């Protein structure tokens, strides 16, 4: 299902930042990133200065696309959660509301169980916000543009053409 282009409003941006901050604290994560499926960074929280967030966002979206192809090969719609375990750091990636990707980077100060528990709650809250944003975008798209009544003739007159 294709989703309309979303516009981020200040109120929702603040709510998203608050949820990500809480997720970092409650899961004892190093960093949390919220990325759209096109690979654009939406928001981040935690110790993010040590990461190339642009590359991380792009590669995460690519990872989701690649695993989506694998899922289709075995008859699944998609894999909603992906986990990568490293020697020092781990990455938990989940799809939120079929719209965005939540990336949690954590080390041995936390556990996969705790991260999954906290991500589940944060995902529900984020999905609700993105549903509201989608509704706002839908309403904005359906309202008539203030430029709709301007004709080519009006523009020509304006510029004395």
N, C-alpha and C positions, 0 to 999 in steps of 0.2 A: 504494500500500500504506500503510495506516495503521499508525503506530507507537504502542506503549503509552506512557503518561506515564512519563517517566524521572525518577528521583530522583538528584540529584547527591551523591555521597559525597566526603568530604574528600580521600581518596587520589586519586581521579580528577580532582578540581578542581585539585589541585597538579600532577598530570601535564599537564593541559591548559594551565595557566599556564606551565609550563616549556617546553612545545612552542611556545606563542605567543611567549615571550621569545626563544627560539632563532630563530624565524622572523623576528622583527624584526631581530635581529643579522645573521643569515646573508643576508637579502635586502636589507639596508640600507634597510628601510622606515621610514616615519615612525610608523605605528601599525597595529595588527592588532586586529580585533574578531571574536569568534565569537558568532553570533546563531542562535537557533532559527527555524524557519520561521514561527512565530507572531509574530516580531518582538521577542522578549525577548532582551536581552543576556545572554550566558552568561559571557563573559570578555573581557578586553582587555589589550593590552600596548603599550608604546611611549609616544609623545608624545600621550596620549589626552586630556589636560586641555584642549586647544584645540577639542575636538569635543563636540557635544551627543550623547552616546552613545545616549541613549534615542531621539532622533529618527533618528539614523543607523540604529539597529537596526530600527526600525519601517519606515523608508523602504526599507531594503535588502530586507526581507521582501516589501514591496509590489513592489519592482522584480523580484524573483524570480517572484512570482505573475504579474505583467504579462508578463514575457518567457516564462513558461510558457504563457500564453494564445497568444502569438505562435508559439511552437514548435508547439503543437497545430494552429494554422491551416495550417502548412506540412507537417504530418505528422510532426513530431518529438515525442519524449516530453517533453524539456525541454532547455534549454541549460545545460550544467553549468558553463560559465565565461562571465562577462560582464566586459568591460573598458570603462572610461570614461577617455578621455584629456582632460585639461584643459591649460590654459596652464602652470600651475605644478605641479599635483598630478594624480595618476592613481589610479584605483580599480580593483583587480582583485577580482572577486567570484567565488567558486566554491562549489559545493554539495559537502559532504563526507558520504559515506556515505548519501546520500538523506535525511539527518536535519537537518543544520545548515548554516549559511552562514558561510564564512570570507571576511572582508573585509580586504584589504591596501591601505593608502593609502601611496603612495610618490611621490617627486619625482625630479628629475634626478640625484640621488645614486645611483640604482639604474636598472635597465632592466627592461622587460617580460620579457625572456628569463630574467633572473636570478630575478625574482619567480615566474614560472611554474615554474621548476625547483625552487625552495625550497618553493613551495606544494604541489607534487606529493608531496614527501617528508612534509611536515607533515600533509597530508590523509590519507595512509596511516596515520600514527601516530594521528591523531585518530579516524579511522574505527574503528580497533582498540579504542580506549578507549570509544567509544560503543557498539560491539558488546558489550563487557563490561558496560557500564551497562545495556544492554537486557536482558542475561541476568540481571543482579542484580535488575532491576525485575520481570522475569517470575517469578523465584523468589519474590520478596517478595509479589507479587500472588497467587501460587498457595498460599502458606502461609496457614493459617487465622488470622483476626483474633483477637486476645485477647478481643475483646468479643462474639464470635459466640455464646458460651454464655449471655450475659446476656439475660434475657427481659424483656418489659414488666412482668410481675408482680414481678420482682426490683427494677425501678426504682421501681414503686409502693410496695413495702415499704420501700425505702430512704428515700423521701420521705414516708412515712406517709400515703399517699393511699388 
